[in-house]
């Protein structure tokens, strides 16, 4: 997902891109200021996480839109344990 795309914008993209809205991906990209690729990626990830676009009422939960865990080295724990 785009690094600076907030959850509200992602929810907006998912709600607009639902089949019942009747708009194209290019129109969403223009409205939101995101690229077509970003719009498609946000929507695809939301569907992977549980959004059902064919359901009459589109339910959007934060868990469908949150950032994915980052790969890489975990942060080190600098707390000292005193016995």
Secondary structure, DSSP 8 states (H G I E B T S, - for coil): --TT--HHHHHHHHHHHSGGG---HHHHHHHHT--HHHHHHHHHHHHHTT--TTSSS----HHHHS-----S-----------
